[in-house]
């Protein structure tokens, strides 16, 4: 997660491209793999936690759709943000969830993680980051 010594992005153009550590880019795309996770089947709760996580990051939720698969299957969904999106796919039978958090502008996607971690309570959380739109 972001620490206090990390320089947060600043908006450098009207299209919400940002600059951080001398690099200009569209936004940060976090990939979260949650192993040993819980709460992987209730579409409504998953939708609510993803919206709350987006708001914690300073993002604006525009639309959400989360679909629950029948027969003990997991959920797949997306929260469309003014600043991009958060998406999720779960596999309850493996206690696994894959979450993408892509945000541009002044949002801090790392601030979404505590809410996600609290709700899904994974035994292991892997996080990777990709800067999108780097030239």
N, C-alpha and C positions, 0 to 999 in steps of 0.2 A: 504494500500500500504506500501511497505517497507520504513522504516524511516532510518535516518542516524545512529541511534544507534543500528540497527539490524546487526548482524554479517552475512555476505553473505557466502554461501558455498564455500569451496575450494576443488579442485580436489585432490583426494588422491590415485587414482589408474589409470592404463592405460585404464580401461573400463569406465571411467568417473563417477564412484561413487564419491560422495562428502562427505565432513564432515562439519557439522554446529552445534555449541553448543555441541560438544562432541558426536554427533550422526552421524554415517556413513549410507548413503542411496543412492539409485539410482537417485532420483530427486524429485522435487516438482510438485505435480499435483494440480492445482487450478481449482475449479469448480465455474463458474460465472453464476448467474441467473440474467438476466436483465429484469425488469418489466417496462412497460410504454416506451418501446424502439421504435425507428423509424428505417428506412432504412433496413427493414427485408426481402425484396423481390428481390433485384437486385444482382444476383449471381456474376457478374463480380466485382461490387464494394465491396461486402462482401469478395471475394477472395483477392482483392487488400489490403483491410484494415487488414486482418488476416496476410498476408505476411509482411506488414509494421510493424505490432505489433510484429511479431516474430523477425524481424530485430532489432527493438528497444530493445528487450531483449537480443540481442547478439547471436541469433540463426540463422541457415542457412536453408533456405527453399529449399527443394529438388524437391518437386512436390506438386501441388495443384489441387483439384477437388471440385467444388461446383456445386450442382445440384439444379435447381429451379423447384418446383412442379407447375403444371398447375392450372388454375382456382383460381388464387389469393392465392395459397399456398405459403408457405415459402421456405426456402432453407435448405439443409443439405450439409455439406462439411467438408473437412479435408485438412490441410496443413501438409504434411509430412516433418519433420525437421531432419537434421542430429542429432539433440539432442532430438528428439521424435516427438511430434505433437501438433497441435491446431485443435480442431474440433468445429463445430457449428451446431445447429438445431434451426430453427426459426418458430414461430407461429404468423404471422402478425395479425390474427383475435383476438389474445389475447395480442398483443403488447409485446410478450415475446420471449426471446432468451436464450438458454442454451449453454454455451461455456466451453470447457475443454482446459486447457493449461498444458501440461506435458513437462517438460524440465529437462534434466540432464546436467552434466558438469558445466561450469562456467556461464551459462546463468542465468538471473534473470527474472523469469516469471512475477513478479510484474511490470516490466518495460513495459510489453505488455498492461497493463490495461489502461493507459491514452489514447492511440490511439483508443482502443475499446470503451472507455467511450465517447470520443469526437464524434465518428462516429454514434454510436447507441443512444447516449443521453438519457439513461434510467432515469426514475423518481426514480427508486430504483435499487440498485446493491447489491446483496448478494454474498459474496466471502467466500469460505471455502478452506482449504488447507489440503492435505494429503501427507505425506512423503512416497514415494514408495520405496520398497526394504529395509526397516528397519528390522533387524534381531531381 
